[in-house]
Amino acid sequence: MLVELAQLEEWWGPFRLFRFLSFRSVGGAVTALFIGMVAAPWIIARLRALKAAQTFRGSGTVGRLAELHSGKVGTPTMGGLIIYFATTVSVLLWARWNTFVLVALFVYTGLTVIGFLDDYLKVTKRHSGGLPGRYKLAGQAVLAAVALLWLTQSPATADLIRQIWLPFLKEPVIASLPLLPLFVFFFLVLAGSSNAINLTDGVDGLAIGCTLTVAMAYGIIAYASSHAVWANYLFLPHMPGVGELSVLCAILCAACLAFLWHNAHPAEVFMGDTGSLALGGLVGIIALMTLQPFTLVIIGGVFVVEAVSVILQVGSFKLRGKRIFRMAPIHHHFELRGWAETQVVIRFWILSLIFAIAGLATLKLR
């Protein structure tokens, strides 16, 4: 919206700044941080008034972990609304409304609705079950299908979106993937990233801090892909218009910081599935639209480790009747080994930053 002010450059020279991604990224980030910091106390107060508290499993289910997390009882959930509100308003103000931005906001909004329904059922039924998994997957499949059709019908993305790129390679491994396998791929990336961040959201500040580093990395990738010289130098596909996702990523980072202010231990609010499912899907669709979904395995390494720990734990218990970890996801394993919650969070943040740097390094190592 504000980008249109650049048309008034002849009337007042400084309006030309609205043409630049860097200026709009900073402006959007400041706006998102301000909105998040102002809106958060009001939203938290409303959630408390509505008694929208997180439902926790008892000691009969999770053992000693229930004792470790006993102080969290009564903390409101659905805090993902803070991130959504700050991000969406700022993006609509500062980013150019092209295909990349609109598809990202569509997926983000759809998954926010699914996550909100899940949290709402948990709160009203006072049960940790929430929305059945099959309905979540169905919703993710619909969103993946609509996003894919949108991208394949848009002239700006119709050809490039079918390409499959791998880290360390200078050319796409598949130049044009057929629509059906492409849909399956889209669904797996969206559902995988969405559920991986959801699994990571188990201790104060962990998921949001790791999301911030992933968003920073993809903001850099989006900016480089939109710049002809940089894209050529790094052997990235040049995608005019994808740079608007760097504005979105900068805004998302600021919204994450605003939420983290209130989610740091001891948390005043939890993001809930309203936040974690939606953020995972947003990260996933950004990775797909920048043609770097496999790089997400590296950049989002913490999320991958968390998801794999659950898969290994469940598989081992079903096949051997034995557990590999004291509890999965793996951050709970370290809690039960004696790590303080803040130690778990900060150490995982450090790992997330290392993974993000390693993922960005693959852009040069080709």
Secondary structure, DSSP 8 states (H G I E B T S, - for coil): -GGGGGGGTTTSGGGGGGG-HHHHHHHHHHHHHHHHHHHHHHHHHHHHHTT-B-----HHHHTHHHHHTGGGTT-B--THHHHHHHHHHHHHHHS---HHHHHHHHHHHHHHHHHHHHHHHHHHHT-S--S-HHHHHHHHHHHHHHHHHHHHHSTTTTTGGG-B--TT-SS-SBSS--HHHHHHHHHHHHHHHHHHHHHHTTSTTHHHHHHHHHHHHHHHHHHHHHSHHHHHHTT----TTTTHHHHHHHHHHHHHHHHHHHHSSS-S---HHHHHHHHHHHHHHHHHHTT-TTTHHHHTHHHHHHHHHHHHHHHHHHHHS--SSSSSSHHHHHHHTT--HHHHHHHHHHHHHHHHHHHHHTTT--
